[in-house]
Amino acid sequence: MNFIEKVVETIKNPKSMMKNIAEQPMIEEAVMIVGVMAILGALGAYIQSYTFIINFENMPPSMQSVIPVTGVIFALIGPFLMWLIVAGILNFISMILSGEGKFYPQMMTVVGYSMIPLIFSGLISIIFLLMIEPTTITISATNPAALKEISNNPYLIGSSIFGTIMQVWASVILFFGVQSAHRLTPIKSATVAGIPLAINIISLVWSLRSIGII
């Protein structure tokens, strides 16, 4: 079974596919999945830098021009850092719960494959960004909260909600992966797989509360 077939089968039948991946982990495949996420994230950051043009009062133009580049760089690096950190934390917790798997290559590959739904989240985010009219936001001493204009945008709110829905799907894939890699009980596997989802939901609720929606 080639890489594309594995991705399709993970979407169609995550239980059996994640069992296969846990038994025969191929870290390079996980790298490709995270790499696609990184490329989409960088593209989204680039589009966002021209959708929301942020000007800082009294900041030299040369410094302001660095902001979009920095955003793209962080968007490229971020998914790889997130992958390593999440895999490490979840593997540690699984071991505490009497798991039998290994961080490398098992858990890293399992976590990488569980990020497949987040690729769809990245695509939707880009589509929503392309639907937003370009806006210039000036941050100054008299208007320090100007960035709230970005978080109040309905397209970005919709993108965040869709991202949380995709995280639910990712957690289902991760559940089967953790269960197969660490040979944990369903309850213990759900506990481990639910950690990223819980963090995502808390972040979304906090964001919605900060802009007064809930």
TORKOL-4160 file (C-alpha; in steps of 0.2 Angstrom, whole numbers, padded with zeros to 4 digits, m for minus):
214
<pt num="1" X="0000" Y="0000" Z="0000"/>
<pt num="2" X="0008" Y="0017" Z="m0005"/>
<pt num="3" X="0007" Y="0033" Z="0004"/>
<pt num="4" X="m0008" Y="0040" Z="m0004"/>
<pt num="5" X="m0018" Y="0024" Z="m0002"/>
<pt num="6" X="m0013" Y="0025" Z="0017"/>
<pt num="7" X="m0020" Y="0043" Z="0018"/>
<pt num="8" X="m0036" Y="0038" Z="0010"/>
<pt num="9" X="m0038" Y="0022" Z="0020"/>
<pt num="10" X="m0035" Y="0033" Z="0036"/>
<pt num="11" X="m0049" Y="0044" Z="0031"/>
<pt num="12" X="m0061" Y="0029" Z="0027"/>
<pt num="13" X="m0056" Y="0016" Z="0040"/>
<pt num="14" X="m0045" Y="0024" Z="0054"/>
<pt num="15" X="m0046" Y="0009" Z="0065"/>
<pt num="16" X="m0038" Y="m0004" Z="0054"/>
<pt num="17" X="m0026" Y="0008" Z="0046"/>
<pt num="18" X="m0019" Y="0015" Z="0062"/>
<pt num="19" X="m0016" Y="m0002" Z="0068"/>
<pt num="20" X="m0006" Y="m0005" Z="0052"/>
<pt num="21" X="0003" Y="0011" Z="0054"/>
<pt num="22" X="0007" Y="0007" Z="0072"/>
<pt num="23" X="0014" Y="m0010" Z="0068"/>
<pt num="24" X="0024" Y="m0003" Z="0053"/>
<pt num="25" X="0028" Y="0015" Z="0056"/>
<pt num="26" X="0036" Y="0025" Z="0042"/>
<pt num="27" X="0042" Y="0042" Z="0049"/>
<pt num="28" X="0045" Y="0049" Z="0032"/>
<pt num="29" X="0026" Y="0048" Z="0028"/>
<pt num="30" X="0022" Y="0058" Z="0044"/>
<pt num="31" X="0035" Y="0071" Z="0039"/>
<pt num="32" X="0026" Y="0073" Z="0022"/>
<pt num="33" X="0009" Y="0075" Z="0031"/>
<pt num="34" X="0016" Y="0088" Z="0043"/>
<pt num="35" X="0025" Y="0096" Z="0028"/>
<pt num="36" X="0009" Y="0099" Z="0019"/>
<pt num="37" X="0002" Y="0107" Z="0034"/>
<pt num="38" X="0017" Y="0118" Z="0035"/>
<pt num="39" X="0015" Y="0124" Z="0017"/>
<pt num="40" X="m0003" Y="0128" Z="0019"/>
<pt num="41" X="0000" Y="0137" Z="0035"/>
<pt num="42" X="0014" Y="0147" Z="0027"/>
<pt num="43" X="0002" Y="0151" Z="0012"/>
<pt num="44" X="m0011" Y="0156" Z="0024"/>
<pt num="45" X="0001" Y="0167" Z="0034"/>
<pt num="46" X="0006" Y="0176" Z="0018"/>
<pt num="47" X="m0012" Y="0179" Z="0012"/>
<pt num="48" X="m0016" Y="0185" Z="0029"/>
<pt num="49" X="m0002" Y="0198" Z="0029"/>
<pt num="50" X="m0010" Y="0206" Z="0014"/>
<pt num="51" X="m0028" Y="0204" Z="0020"/>
<pt num="52" X="m0024" Y="0212" Z="0036"/>
<pt num="53" X="m0011" Y="0226" Z="0034"/>
<pt num="54" X="m0005" Y="0230" Z="0051"/>
<pt num="55" X="0004" Y="0247" Z="0054"/>
<pt num="56" X="0013" Y="0250" Z="0071"/>
<pt num="57" X="0013" Y="0269" Z="0075"/>
<pt num="58" X="0031" Y="0276" Z="0075"/>
<pt num="59" X="0038" Y="0260" Z="0068"/>
<pt num="60" X="0051" Y="0262" Z="0054"/>
<pt num="61" X="0044" Y="0255" Z="0037"/>
<pt num="62" X="0059" Y="0243" Z="0036"/>
<pt num="63" X="0054" Y="0235" Z="0052"/>
<pt num="64" X="0036" Y="0233" Z="0047"/>
<pt num="65" X="0041" Y="0224" Z="0031"/>
<pt num="66" X="0049" Y="0211" Z="0042"/>
<pt num="67" X="0032" Y="0206" Z="0050"/>
<pt num="68" X="0025" Y="0197" Z="0036"/>
<pt num="69" X="0041" Y="0187" Z="0033"/>
<pt num="70" X="0042" Y="0182" Z="0051"/>
<pt num="71" X="0024" Y="0176" Z="0051"/>
<pt num="72" X="0027" Y="0165" Z="0036"/>
<pt num="73" X="0043" Y="0158" Z="0044"/>
<pt num="74" X="0034" Y="0154" Z="0060"/>
<pt num="75" X="0020" Y="0146" Z="0050"/>
<pt num="76" X="0032" Y="0135" Z="0042"/>
<pt num="77" X="0041" Y="0129" Z="0057"/>
<pt num="78" X="0026" Y="0129" Z="0069"/>
<pt num="79" X="0018" Y="0113" Z="0063"/>
<pt num="80" X="0034" Y="0103" Z="0065"/>
<pt num="81" X="0037" Y="0110" Z="0082"/>
<pt num="82" X="0019" Y="0106" Z="0087"/>
<pt num="83" X="0021" Y="0088" Z="0080"/>
<pt num="84" X="0036" Y="0085" Z="0090"/>
<pt num="85" X="0029" Y="0092" Z="0106"/>
<pt num="86" X="0012" Y="0084" Z="0105"/>
<pt num="87" X="0020" Y="0067" Z="0101"/>
<pt num="88" X="0032" Y="0069" Z="0115"/>
<pt num="89" X="0019" Y="0074" Z="0128"/>
<pt num="90" X="0006" Y="0061" Z="0123"/>
<pt num="91" X="0019" Y="0047" Z="0123"/>
<pt num="92" X="0025" Y="0052" Z="0140"/>
<pt num="93" X="0007" Y="0052" Z="0147"/>
<pt num="94" X="0004" Y="0035" Z="0138"/>
<pt num="95" X="0019" Y="0028" Z="0146"/>
<pt num="96" X="0012" Y="0034" Z="0163"/>
<pt num="97" X="m0004" Y="0024" Z="0159"/>
<pt num="98" X="0006" Y="0008" Z="0156"/>
<pt num="99" X="0008" Y="0010" Z="0138"/>
<pt num="100" X="0020" Y="m0001" Z="0128"/>
<pt num="101" X="0024" Y="0009" Z="0113"/>
<pt num="102" X="0039" Y="0020" Z="0108"/>
<pt num="103" X="0041" Y="0038" Z="0104"/>
<pt num="104" X="0051" Y="0035" Z="0089"/>
<pt num="105" X="0045" Y="0030" Z="0076"/>
<pt num="106" X="0028" Y="0024" Z="0082"/>
<pt num="107" X="0021" Y="0039" Z="0091"/>
<pt num="108" X="0028" Y="0051" Z="0080"/>
<pt num="109" X="0021" Y="0043" Z="0065"/>
<pt num="110" X="0004" Y="0040" Z="0073"/>
<pt num="111" X="0002" Y="0058" Z="0078"/>
<pt num="112" X="0008" Y="0064" Z="0061"/>
<pt num="113" X="m0006" Y="0053" Z="0053"/>
<pt num="114" X="m0019" Y="0060" Z="0065"/>
<pt num="115" X="m0015" Y="0077" Z="0058"/>
<pt num="116" X="m0023" Y="0073" Z="0041"/>
<pt num="117" X="m0040" Y="0082" Z="0045"/>
<pt num="118" X="m0030" Y="0098" Z="0050"/>
<pt num="119" X="m0025" Y="0099" Z="0031"/>
<pt num="120" X="m0043" Y="0102" Z="0027"/>
<pt num="121" X="m0044" Y="0115" Z="0041"/>
<pt num="122" X="m0029" Y="0124" Z="0033"/>
<pt num="123" X="m0037" Y="0123" Z="0016"/>
<pt num="124" X="m0053" Y="0131" Z="0023"/>
<pt num="125" X="m0044" Y="0144" Z="0032"/>
<pt num="126" X="m0035" Y="0149" Z="0016"/>
<pt num="127" X="m0052" Y="0150" Z="0007"/>
<pt num="128" X="m0060" Y="0161" Z="0020"/>
<pt num="129" X="m0045" Y="0172" Z="0020"/>
<pt num="130" X="m0047" Y="0175" Z="0001"/>
<pt num="131" X="m0065" Y="0180" Z="0004"/>
<pt num="132" X="m0060" Y="0194" Z="0016"/>
<pt num="133" X="m0058" Y="0212" Z="0010"/>
<pt num="134" X="m0041" Y="0219" Z="0013"/>
<pt num="135" X="m0041" Y="0230" Z="0029"/>
<pt num="136" X="m0027" Y="0241" Z="0036"/>
<pt num="137" X="m0026" Y="0241" Z="0055"/>
<pt num="138" X="m0016" Y="0254" Z="0064"/>
<pt num="139" X="m0010" Y="0250" Z="0081"/>
<pt num="140" X="m0006" Y="0265" Z="0092"/>
<pt num="141" X="m0005" Y="0271" Z="0110"/>
<pt num="142" X="m0023" Y="0278" Z="0108"/>
<pt num="143" X="m0029" Y="0262" Z="0100"/>
<pt num="144" X="m0019" Y="0247" Z="0107"/>
<pt num="145" X="m0034" Y="0235" Z="0105"/>
<pt num="146" X="m0035" Y="0237" Z="0086"/>
<pt num="147" X="m0030" Y="0219" Z="0083"/>
<pt num="148" X="m0047" Y="0214" Z="0090"/>
<pt num="149" X="m0053" Y="0219" Z="0073"/>
<pt num="150" X="m0045" Y="0203" Z="0066"/>
<pt num="151" X="m0052" Y="0192" Z="0079"/>
<pt num="152" X="m0069" Y="0199" Z="0077"/>
<pt num="153" X="m0069" Y="0195" Z="0058"/>
<pt num="154" X="m0084" Y="0182" Z="0055"/>
<pt num="155" X="m0073" Y="0172" Z="0042"/>
<pt num="156" X="m0059" Y="0170" Z="0055"/>
<pt num="157" X="m0072" Y="0165" Z="0068"/>
<pt num="158" X="m0079" Y="0152" Z="0056"/>
<pt num="159" X="m0062" Y="0146" Z="0052"/>
<pt num="160" X="m0058" Y="0143" Z="0070"/>
<pt num="161" X="m0074" Y="0133" Z="0073"/>
<pt num="162" X="m0071" Y="0123" Z="0058"/>
<pt num="163" X="m0053" Y="0120" Z="0064"/>
<pt num="164" X="m0061" Y="0113" Z="0081"/>
<pt num="165" X="m0072" Y="0101" Z="0071"/>
<pt num="166" X="m0057" Y="0095" Z="0062"/>
<pt num="167" X="m0048" Y="0092" Z="0078"/>
<pt num="168" X="m0063" Y="0081" Z="0084"/>
<pt num="169" X="m0059" Y="0070" Z="0068"/>
<pt num="170" X="m0041" Y="0071" Z="0072"/>
<pt num="171" X="m0044" Y="0065" Z="0089"/>
<pt num="172" X="m0054" Y="0050" Z="0083"/>
<pt num="173" X="m0039" Y="0045" Z="0072"/>
<pt num="174" X="m0027" Y="0048" Z="0086"/>
<pt num="175" X="m0037" Y="0037" Z="0098"/>
<pt num="176" X="m0035" Y="0022" Z="0087"/>
<pt num="177" X="m0017" Y="0026" Z="0084"/>
<pt num="178" X="m0013" Y="0027" Z="0103"/>
<pt num="179" X="m0023" Y="0011" Z="0106"/>
<pt num="180" X="m0013" Y="0002" Z="0093"/>
<pt num="181" X="0004" Y="0009" Z="0097"/>
<pt num="182" X="0003" Y="0008" Z="0116"/>
<pt num="183" X="m0010" Y="m0006" Z="0118"/>
<pt num="184" X="m0020" Y="0004" Z="0130"/>
<pt num="185" X="m0038" Y="0002" Z="0135"/>
<pt num="186" X="m0051" Y="0012" Z="0126"/>
<pt num="187" X="m0054" Y="0023" Z="0141"/>
<pt num="188" X="m0035" Y="0027" Z="0143"/>
<pt num="189" X="m0033" Y="0029" Z="0124"/>
<pt num="190" X="m0048" Y="0041" Z="0124"/>
<pt num="191" X="m0039" Y="0051" Z="0139"/>
<pt num="192" X="m0023" Y="0053" Z="0129"/>
<pt num="193" X="m0031" Y="0057" Z="0112"/>
<pt num="194" X="m0043" Y="0069" Z="0120"/>
<pt num="195" X="m0029" Y="0081" Z="0127"/>
<pt num="196" X="m0026" Y="0090" Z="0111"/>
<pt num="197" X="m0045" Y="0092" Z="0108"/>
<pt num="198" X="m0048" Y="0099" Z="0125"/>
<pt num="199" X="m0034" Y="0112" Z="0123"/>
<pt num="200" X="m0042" Y="0117" Z="0106"/>
<pt num="201" X="m0059" Y="0119" Z="0113"/>
<pt num="202" X="m0053" Y="0129" Z="0128"/>
<pt num="203" X="m0043" Y="0140" Z="0116"/>
<pt num="204" X="m0059" Y="0142" Z="0105"/>
<pt num="205" X="m0070" Y="0146" Z="0120"/>
<pt num="206" X="m0057" Y="0158" Z="0127"/>
<pt num="207" X="m0056" Y="0167" Z="0110"/>
<pt num="208" X="m0075" Y="0168" Z="0108"/>
<pt num="209" X="m0077" Y="0175" Z="0126"/>
<pt num="210" X="m0063" Y="0188" Z="0123"/>
<pt num="211" X="m0073" Y="0195" Z="0108"/>
<pt num="212" X="m0090" Y="0195" Z="0117"/>
<pt num="213" X="m0098" Y="0181" Z="0107"/>
<pt num="214" X="m0101" Y="0170" Z="0123"/>
